[in-house]
């Protein structure tokens, strides 16, 4: 349906749900709106016309009290769509877009390289490469995630909603107050399961009234840039002197497995989320050189969300970025899990340079080193790399 017909009902639902959530004692940070993938409805628009359309939808969403708007991913079946993304980012300030790098069983090399090109092209659009906050490359990501940029709606399905939780503070509190790993796990699960059960009960009448389905809850370890809400601090509470040192992977496994045990209706990631620039401890360890891009990729293998808000040198080339994206896309298919890459080259900055942001959700940090060069040979001389999920060995 046209947005002008659908949005009023969704806005009424969002307002009613927001009131119920806040009356129950939860802090509501933002309301976010996601469409189906834009190539399915952009009707082969030019970059200029799509940018204008995106600006119109941005204004319409804002009038209905949605803070951010996601237009979904460019898709390998519509290769021209990737080339439109940077123009939309330049024309808007609260619109998010993504690019899918994978099909059901393969990495699409043209799509992956196009995503790398979007990152490089978007870096100089705003100070400190900030436009790339609103773009991510996706590997094996299904519709229904409430976290942006990954959020998009399933084409042809009725309106639905999901709740994304900034719960690093709850994880930190559970781990800090426990005497054993079992106690830490039990405390965290009790906190999260109780919140999910409460909210599902409270929101059920609104789902029926407004005919909006519940996708589910995403209790990933999303932080806020204060020490009391740090996923990095929560992991270090398990006994890691500095995140990035050996033992960090074991801590990541423990947290990821705990989240996997939770009994609630699931959507999105429900996994280890380590956005470097949104987390004071992660940013500090990255600045100290303890936490590297390779470490973050390693932790993504045990149920992470990928590489998120990673500040890279401003001279990072599309070829170097594509090498990183290829690793991430390969993991997403081999492990059959959703992964995203939100990489942020910092114009004019080199590895180790200090970076500051005038943005509530970011903390100061340093540019991380990128150990990558452009690839060649068999990995790039093909259209697709077919990858199947790993089979369990009995």
JOURGI-V120661 format. One record per residue. N is the residue number from 1. RES is the residue in one small letter. OMEGA is omega in degrees with one decimal (999 if undefined). Layout:
# JOURGI-V120661
n=[N	N]
res=[RES	RES]
omega=[OMEGA	OMEGA]
This chain:
# JOURGI-V120661
n=[1	2	3	4	5	6	7	8	9	10	11	12	13	14	15	16	17	18	19	20	21	22	23	24	25	26	27	28	29	30	31	32	33	34	35	36	37	38	39	40	41	42	43	44	45	46	47	48	49	50	51	52	53	54	55	56	57	58	59	60	61	62	63	64	65	66	67	68	69	70	71	72	73	74	75	76	77	78	79	80	81	82	83	84	85	86	87	88	89	90	91	92	93	94	95	96	97	98	99	100	101	102	103	104	105	106	107	108	109	110	111	112	113	114	115	116	117	118	119	120	121	122	123	124	125	126	127	128	129	130	131	132	133	134	135	136	137	138	139	140	141	142	143	144	145	146	147	148	149	150	151	152	153	154	155	156	157	158	159	160	161	162	163	164	165	166	167	168	169	170	171	172	173	174	175	176	177	178	179	180	181	182	183	184	185	186	187	188	189	190	191	192	193	194	195	196	197	198	199	200	201	202	203	204	205	206	207	208	209	210	211	212	213	214	215	216	217	218	219	220	221	222	223	224	225	226	227	228	229	230	231	232	233	234	235	236	237	238	239	240	241	242	243	244	245	246	247	248	249	250	251	252	253	254	255	256	257	258	259	260	261	262	263	264	265	266	267	268	269	270	271	272	273	274	275	276	277	278	279	280	281	282	283	284	285	286	287	288	289	290	291	292	293	294	295	296	297	298	299	300	301	302	303	304	305	306	307	308	309	310	311	312	313	314	315	316	317	318	319	320	321	322	323	324	325	326	327	328	329	330	331	332	333	334	335	336	337	338	339	340	341	342	343	344	345	346	347	348	349	350	351	352	353	354	355	356	357	358	359	360	361	362	363	364	365	366	367	368	369	370	371	372	373	374	375	376	377	378	379	380	381	382	383	384	385	386	387	388	389	390	391	392	393	394]
res=[x	x	x	x	x	x	x	x	x	x	x	x	x	x	x	x	x	x	x	x	x	x	x	x	x	x	x	x	x	x	x	x	x	x	x	x	x	x	x	x	x	x	x	x	x	x	x	x	x	x	x	x	x	x	x	x	x	x	x	x	x	x	x	x	x	x	x	x	x	x	x	x	x	x	x	x	x	x	x	x	x	x	x	x	x	x	x	x	x	x	x	x	x	x	x	x	x	x	x	x	x	x	x	x	x	x	x	x	x	x	x	x	x	x	x	x	x	x	x	x	x	x	x	x	x	x	x	x	x	x	x	x	x	x	x	x	x	x	x	x	x	x	x	x	x	x	x	x	x	x	x	x	x	x	x	x	x	x	x	x	x	x	x	x	x	x	x	x	x	x	x	x	x	x	x	x	x	x	x	x	x	x	x	x	x	x	x	x	x	x	x	x	x	x	x	x	x	x	x	x	x	x	x	x	x	x	x	x	x	x	x	x	x	x	x	x	x	x	x	x	x	x	x	x	x	x	x	x	x	x	x	x	x	x	x	x	x	x	x	x	x	x	x	x	x	x	x	x	x	x	x	x	x	x	x	x	x	x	x	x	x	x	x	x	x	x	x	x	x	x	x	x	x	x	x	x	x	x	x	x	x	x	x	x	x	x	x	x	x	x	x	x	x	x	x	x	x	x	x	x	x	x	x	x	x	x	x	x	x	x	x	x	x	x	x	x	x	x	x	x	x	x	x	x	x	x	x	x	x	x	x	x	x	x	x	x	x	x	x	x	x	x	x	x	x	x	x	x	x	x	x	x	x	x	x	x	x	x	x	x	x	x	x	x	x	x	x	x	x	x	x	x	x	x	x	x	x	x	x	x	x	x	x	x	x	x	x	x	x	x	x	x	x	x]
omega=[176.0	-178.0	-178.3	178.4	-173.9	-171.4	-179.3	179.1	179.0	179.2	178.0	177.1	-178.2	178.9	179.9	179.4	178.9	-179.9	-179.8	-178.3	-177.6	176.7	178.4	176.2	177.7	176.5	178.2	-175.1	-179.3	168.3	-175.2	-175.7	179.6	178.4	168.4	-177.0	-172.3	178.0	-178.9	-178.8	-177.6	173.0	175.7	177.9	171.7	178.7	-178.3	-177.2	176.4	178.0	178.3	178.3	178.2	178.5	177.1	179.8	176.9	179.6	179.6	178.7	180.0	178.8	178.0	172.3	169.8	-174.7	-177.3	-178.9	174.4	178.0	174.7	-172.8	159.0	-173.6	-179.8	179.1	179.7	-171.2	-178.8	-175.6	-178.2	-179.0	-179.6	-168.0	-176.8	179.6	177.4	177.6	-179.6	-174.6	-175.1	178.3	-179.4	179.5	177.7	174.3	178.6	175.6	179.0	-179.4	-172.7	164.9	-175.0	-174.3	-175.5	168.5	175.6	-173.4	179.1	178.6	179.0	179.4	176.7	177.3	176.4	177.7	176.9	-179.3	-178.9	-177.9	-176.3	-175.0	-177.9	-176.1	-179.1	180.0	179.5	177.0	-167.0	180.0	-180.0	168.9	-173.4	175.6	173.5	171.5	-173.4	171.1	173.0	-178.0	179.5	175.2	173.0	178.1	176.7	178.9	171.8	5.6	-168.2	-171.1	166.1	-174.1	178.1	-178.7	175.4	-178.7	179.5	179.1	-178.6	177.9	174.2	179.2	175.9	-173.8	172.0	-167.1	176.4	178.4	177.7	178.2	179.6	-179.4	-179.9	-178.0	-176.1	-174.4	-174.4	177.5	-179.9	176.7	179.0	179.5	178.2	-179.7	-178.5	-179.5	-179.0	-179.4	178.6	-179.0	-174.5	179.8	178.0	179.1	-179.1	-178.9	179.6	-176.1	179.1	178.5	-177.5	-174.0	-177.4	179.5	179.9	177.1	179.7	-175.8	-174.5	179.0	178.0	-178.1	174.4	172.1	-179.6	-175.9	175.4	179.4	172.7	-172.9	-178.6	-178.1	169.1	-171.5	170.1	-175.5	-177.9	-178.9	-174.6	174.2	176.6	177.8	178.9	178.8	-179.8	176.6	178.7	175.4	179.3	178.7	177.2	179.6	-175.1	175.3	178.4	-170.3	-179.7	179.7	177.9	177.5	178.4	178.2	-178.2	-179.5	-178.8	-179.8	177.4	178.3	178.9	-178.9	-173.6	-179.3	173.9	177.1	-168.8	167.4	178.8	-170.2	-172.9	-175.0	-177.6	-179.7	-175.6	177.9	-167.6	-174.3	178.8	-170.4	-174.4	-178.6	176.6	179.3	179.0	-179.1	175.5	178.5	179.4	-178.6	179.3	-177.2	-176.4	176.4	179.1	175.9	-179.2	178.0	177.1	-179.1	177.9	-179.5	-174.4	178.2	173.5	178.8	176.7	-179.8	-170.7	-179.0	179.6	-179.7	-176.4	177.9	-177.2	-179.8	176.1	-176.7	174.7	178.7	177.2	179.3	179.6	178.4	177.0	-179.0	179.5	175.8	-176.8	179.4	179.1	177.5	-175.3	-179.7	-178.1	179.8	178.6	-177.2	178.0	175.1	178.7	176.2	174.0	-176.0	-172.2	172.3	-177.2	-176.3	177.5	-177.2	177.0	178.8	-179.5	-179.9	178.3	176.9	179.7	-178.3	172.3	-172.8	-173.1	-171.5	178.0	172.0	177.6	179.7	175.7	177.4	179.9	178.4	178.4	-179.5	-176.6	170.5	179.2	-179.8	176.3	175.8	-170.3	-178.9	-176.9	-177.9	-179.2	177.4	-177.9	171.0	-177.9	-178.3	178.8	177.5	178.5	178.8	178.2	179.6	-178.9	999]
